């Protein structure tokens, strides 16, 4: 005689995490506080996409984006 099977509890489905990128545009338009990390993140993502979404260049993209964003702010501080 076969054993009775115990009822299975359904496993919770894995949540898909989708990366939400900030809206295009500059956040240093004077109406919002500086969000350097957000701007760097956005620019690094743009560099990643421009490269064809190839993995393995994360640090290079971040450092390039950081230089660009910080240089842009340094230029604004001298003209203000």
N, C-alpha and C positions, 0 to 999 in steps of 0.2 A: 504494500500500500504506500503510495507516495506521500511525502510529508507536505503539510499545509505550508504555503508560502506566507511569510509575514508581509504585511502591507508596506509598500515603499513610500517613503516621504519624498515628495518632489524636491529636487535640488534647486536652489534659487538660481535664476538665470544670470549669467555674467553681464554686468552693465558695460555697454560700449562707451568708452570715453572719447569724445570728439573734441579736438583742439579748437577752441574758439579764438580766432584772431581779432584784435581790436579793429575798429573801423578805420578805413584809410583816412589819412589826413594827419596834420601835425597837431600834437597835443600841447604844443607850446605857443598857442595863439593868443595868450594873454588872459583867457577866460578860465583856464583850468590850471591847477598846480603842476609843477614839473613832475613828470613821470618818466625819468630817464630810463629806468629798467624796462618799462613798457615800450618805449620808443626803440631801445636797443633790441628788444625781443622781436618787435615787428620788422625792423630792418634786417636782422639776422634771418628771419623767416623769408623775407623777400630775396635775400642773397641765395638762400637754399633753393627757392623755387626757380630763380634765374639760372642756377646751375643744373636744373633738370631734376630737382628733388633727389639728388644723390646723397646717400648717407656717408658719414665719415669725415665731414668737414665742419662739424658743429663748432669746434673751438675756433677755427679760422673765421667762420662766419660771424661768431659772436664778437671776436676781437676787432674784426673789420667794422662791424656795425657800431661797436662802442667808440672806435676812433672817429667815425663819421658823425655820430650824434654829438659827441663831446666837442668836436671841432665846430659843429653848427652852433652850439650854445656859446662857445668861446667867441665866435664871430659876432653873435648877437649882443653879448655883454660889452663889447668894445664900441658898438654903434649906438647903444642905448644911453 
